[in-house]
C-alpha cells in the first residue's frame, strides 16, 4: 500500500473516532435547514456562504449559490411549497434532505452540517431519495474500486468493495439471477446486492459485483447467435465469472485462497456448475437457489401469480400463452428453426437445450467444496419447497450448511403475509442477520 493511502487511512481513523463524543440532534438540524432555506428564499446568498466550513467556502461563492438556487426555478417553475425534511446522522455529519415542490416538479435539497453546524455540503438530489444506506453499513469503513473486464467485445465494469485496513480479505463474487440483472439488483429504491456488498465490507469480507452481460449486450449476443455462435449460459454467466475469478485472485487486497461465489436465484441454482468450472474458488453461497428446472419454476410462478394478476380474460390468455412457451422450452433437442419469440424471454433454442441437458443435482452430490444455502420462507419465485429438496438431496453431505428465514422474500427483504411482486418496491434493506450468517460461515472456513 502506498504512502498516500496509508496517510488517508490514518486520517480516516482519526475522523471515525470522533463520533464517540458526537450525538444526534435532529431538532437542531431541522431548524438549521429551515433557516438556510429561508436565506435562499430571501436572496441572502452571502450569509449562506459564510455559514459554510472552510472547504465549502473554498469550493463555492455567493454567486455560485445564487446560480444553483435560481436555476431550480428556471427549470421547474415557481417554488410552491417547502415539503418535509428527513434527517440522518452519519459518523460526524448531520444530513438533511428537504423536498422542494415547484410548479412543474420537485427536487430534494440535501444539506450536510459539521459538528460545529457549519455547512459542509449542498446537493440537489431526487425528491424521493432512491437508496437508503443500511444502518449496519458505515460508508467510511470501506472503499470501492472499479474493475474493467470483458475486453472490447463485451466491455463491462465490476465494483470491488474492500474493507479499509491493511490485510488480505476473503471475497465473494456476487452472481445475479436470471434476466438482464444489474450489479446492484435494483428494484425501485432497493439495491439488494449493494446491501450485501456494503454489509459484508463492514464485517471484514470483500465482494465483487457486476452487471450481467445480458443487461447491456443482449442485442449484440443475439446477432452473434444468428451468425452461429449459439447463445447459452456460457455467454450469460460462465465466461465473465471465469474472467473475474482470475482477475480477483491477482488483487493485492484479496486472499486468493478465500474467494467464494455467492449466487442468487438462477445464479445460485447454477452453483454446482459454477464450482465445477472454477477450480480456484474456495466454495459457494446459494441465495434462493432453484432445485427444479428453470422452466418448471416458471410454471409454478405463473400458477401463483394468475389469481393475483389475471383480472380479465385477456390477462388469463396472456398467462396461458406464456405457459405454452415454457412447455415448448421443456422439449428436448429443440430445432434450430424454433423461433425465439415462441420461447420464454425470447431466449433461443440453444439456451434451453443447454439447460435441459445439465444434471446439476449430480454435480452437487460430487462437489466437495463448502457451500452455504440460504432461503427466505416467504419466497414465491423460488419457494421453500425448493430449499427442502436441496436439503433432502444433500442429506449427509457435511460440506453443505443450510439456514432459512421466516420473514424474507426472494430478494431477502422482510415482509408479512403472502409475498407479491409489488412488495419488492417497498423501501427496505437486507437485514443484518442475513449478512451475519454469511460472515459467520466464511469465517468458519479454512484460512
N, C-alpha and C positions, 0 to 999 in steps of 0.2 A: 504494500500500500504506500502511495507516495506521500510526501510531507504535507502537501496541501490538504489531502483528505484526512490525514491524522489530525491536523490543526482544526479542521472543520468539525471532526467528531469530538475533539476536546471542548471546543466552544459549545457544541450542541449539548454535551454532558452537563456543562455549567448551566445552560438555559433550562434543561429539563429538571434540574434540582430546585429551581425557583418555586414551582407550584406547591411544594410542601408548605410554603408560607402564604400562598395566594388563596383567595376564596372567590366563589361565585358571588356575583352581585347583580342580579337581574334588574331590580328596580332602578339602580343607578345607570345601568346600560340603556334601559328603555328611555330614561329621562335624557341622557346624553344624546341618544339618537333623535328624539323628538326635537331637542334644541338645535341639533345640526340641520335637520330638515327645515326648521323654521328659518335658520340663517340662509339656507339656499333659497327659500321662497321669497325672502326679503332682500335678496341680492347682496348679502353680506359675505362675499366670497373671500375677502381678505381675512375676515375673522375665522372662517372655516380653515383657511390655510394656516393661520397662526396657532390653531389648536392641534396641529399635527406634530408628530415627533420629528427628529432631525432628518431621518431618512425620507419620510413623507414629504417634508418641505424641500429637500434636495431634488426630489424626483418630480415635483409639481410646482405650479404657480397659481396665483389667484385667477389669472386669465384662463388657464387651462381648466380649472374647476368650473368657471363660468361657462366655458365652451361645452363641457360634458353635460352640465345641468340643462342648458338651453337646447342642446341637440335632442334631448329626450322629448321635449315639447314639439320640436320641429318634425320629428319622426312620428310621434304618437298623438299629436294634438294636445289640447288643453288638459292640464292636470285637474282631475275631478275629485280625487279622494286619496288621502294617505291611509292605506289599509293597516292591517295588523303587523306587528313586529315579532319575529321569532328570535330567540336568544340561545347562544351556545357558549360554553366556557371551555376552551381547548388549551391545555397547558397554561401559558401565561397570558392568553389573549381572550378578551371579551368580544364576541362576534354577534352582530345583529343583522337580520335581513328583513327589510320592510317592503311591503307590496305597495307600489305606486300605481294608482289606477288613472289612466289617461283616457281621453275621448275615444281613441282608436285602439286601445290595447293596454297592457300592463307590463311592468318590469319590476325587478327586485333591486333595491339599493342595499348593498352589503357594506357595513362599516365595521372596521376592526380597531379595537382600542387596546392600548397597552395597560399594564397595571397602574400606571400613573394617569390613565384616562386621556392620553394623547391619541390622536388618530394615527394608526399605523398603516391603514389601507382603506381604499374606497373602490368598490367594484360594482358594475352593473351586471346583474345575473338574471336568470329566468325568474319570472314572478313566482312560480312554484318550483323551488329547488328540486332537481331530479333525484339526486343521490344523497342519502343520509349516511354519513360515516358511522359505522358501528361503534357503540360505546367502548368496546374492547380494543379498538384499533387506534393506537397512538401514532399519528402520522409522522412524528419526529423519531419514531423507533425503527424506521427502515428507509431504504431508498430504492428507486426503480431504474432499471437500465433497459433501453430499447435495443433489441437484437434483431437485425435484418436476417432473413433466411429465404430460401426458395429460388435464388438466382433471378435472372431476368424473365424467365418463363412464367413463374408464379410467385412473384415477389411478395413476401409477407413481412410482418414485423411482430415479434413476440415481446412480451414485457416480463423481465426478470425482477422479482421483488425479493430484496435481501435485507435481513436484519442488519442494523448499523453498528456492528462491532467487528473486531479483527479475529475472525476464525473461519474455518470451513464448515459450511452448513449442509445438513440433509436438504434435499429439494424434491418437490413434487412437480410433475408436469401435468397440468390440468387439461384433460381431453374432453371436448364437448360432446353433446348428444347429436341426434340426427338433425339433418337440415343445415341451412347456412348460419351456423351459430357464431356469434362474435366472441371476442376474448373475455368479455365480462359476463356473458349470458344476460343481456339486457331485457328486462320486462318492465315497461313503464319506468317508475322511479327506482326500480331494484336492479342491483348489479351482483348477481349471485357469486360468480367466480371471483370478482373483486373482493367481496366479503371474505371468501376463503383465503385469498392471497394475503390480504392485509391482516386478517386474524392470525394466520399461521406465522407471518413475519414477526408479529409481536410476541410470539411464543417460541422463537428460535428456529423456525423452519422456513427456508426459502421456497419460492414457487415460480413457475413459468407458465404464462397463459398466452393464447394466440387465437386469432381468427381462423376458423376452418377455411380451407382453400375454396370451398364451395360458396362462401359468402361473397367473395369478390370475383371469382373466376368461373362460375358455373357455365356461363355462355361460352367461354373460351374452351372449357373442358368438353362441352358438347360438340364444338367444332372439331376438336381433336378426335372425339369419338366417331364422328362421321367419316373421318379420314382413316379409321381403322385402329386407333388407339382406344380400345373399348374401355368404357368407364366402369370402374369397380371401387370398392373401398380402398384399394391400393392407392388411388389418386385422392380419395376423400380423406383418408386417415394416415395410412401406413408410411407413405413416402416422407411427409412432413415430420411425423413423430420420430422416425429414424434419424432424420437430419438434426432435429432439435436435441435428441439424446446425445448425439455425437458432439454437437456444439456445447452443450451444457457440461459435459464431462471434462472439457478443457478450461472451464471458467475457474479462475483462482479462488473465487468465493465459495465454490461448491465442492463438497466431498464426492468424488466420482464414484465411490463405492456405496453411496447412500442416495441414489436417485430413484424415485418412485413415480409410477404413473398413477394418476388419480382420475379415473374416468367417471363421467356422469351419463346416465341414461344409456343410449346406444354405445357411447364411449366406454361405459362400464361393462355392458354386455359383451363387448368385444375383447375384454381384458385377457381372457385366456390366449387369444391370438396375439395380442399386443405383447404379452410377456414372452411368448414363444419367439417372436420375431425380434425382440430387443434384449439381447443377452446381457447388455451392460446394466440394465436396471435391476434394482435390488428386490423389488416387489411391487404390489399394486393395491390400490384402494378403489373399491367399486361403490359408487353412489347411485342407488336406484337402478341397478343393472338388470336388464331383462334376461330371463331364463328362456322364455318362449321365443320363437322366431319373431322378427320384426312384423311380419305380416299377420301372424296370429294375434299379436298385441294390438295391431291396428283394428282388427275386427272387434276385439274386446272394447277398445276405446269408443268405437262407433256405437256399440250397444249401450255403453254407459252414457254417452252424450246425447243420443237421439231423444230420449224422454225430456232432456233439459232444453234442447235447442230446436228440435223439429216441431214447429208450431203450425205449419201449413203442409198441404200435400206436396208443394214444390220443395219444401225443406226435406221431407221424407224421401222424395225422389232423388235429391242430391246425395243423401246418405247411401241410398241403395246403389247409385252409380259408383260411389267411392268403394263400396264393398265389392262390386264387380271387378274393379281394377285390382283390388287386393287378391281376390280369388284367382285372377289370371296370373298375377305375380308369383303365386304359390306353385304354379305348374313347373315341372322340371324341364330343363333344357328349352327355354323359350327360344323361338326362332329369331334370327337377326332381323327379319322383316316385321317383327312385332312393333307397332307404332308406340312411340314414347308416351303419347297422350292417352293411351289405353292402359297405362300402368301408373301406380301410385307416385305422386310427386313429379311425374314426367321423367323419372329415372329410367334409363334404357334397359333392355333385356339383359345385358351383360352384368349389370349391377345385381339384379335379382338372381340370376344364375349363380353368381359367385356366392352370395349369401346362402342360397339354398343348399349349396354343397359343403358348407362349413359344418364341422362337428365340434362346436365349442364346448360341449359337455365332456367329450373325451379329452380335449386339450386341458380342461380344468382339472380333471382327475389325474392327468400326468404331471401337471405343474407342481413343483416342489418349492417354489418361492413363496414367501409370506404374502397373504392377501387379507385385507380388511374389507368386509362387506357391510355397508350401512344402508338403512332403509327408513323412509317415512311411512308411518302406518296409515296416513290419510291419502297416500298417493293413488290417483286414479289412472295415471298414464302407465306406470309400472306398479301394479298393485302388490299388496303384501303377500299374496299367494306366490308371486314370482320369487320373492325373498325366501319363502318357506321351501320352495322347490330347490333352490340353491342349498339350503341347509340340509335337506334330505339327501341330495346327490353327494354332498361333500362331508357327510357324517363320517367321523373317524379320521378325516384328514386334518391333522393338528396344525398345519400351516395356515389354515383359514380361521378367521375370527369374525363374529357376527354381532351386530347391535342394531336395534330398531328404536324409533322414537314416536311416541304416541301422537303428538300434535302436528307432525310435519307432513307437508305435501311433497309433490315431485321436485319442487325447487328447494326443498329443505327450509321452507319458511313455515312458521307456525300458523295455525288456524283452528277452527272448530267446525263440527258438523261435516256435511257432505262437501267434498272438495269440488271446485268448479274452475274453469279457465279464468273467470273474472277475478278470482282472489289473487292470481299471480301479479296483478297490477296494484294491489294494496301496498302502500309503502311499508317496507319491513326490512329486516336483515336476518341472515343466517344466525341462529342462536349460538352463543359462545360455547354451550355444552357440546355442540357438534364439532367445533374446532378443537376443543379439548380432547374429544375422543380420538381424532386423527393424530394429534400431537402425542398423546399417551401411547398410541400404537407405534408410531415412528420411533419414539424414544426407547421403546422396549426391544427394537430390532438391534442386531449386532452392529457395533460401531465400526 
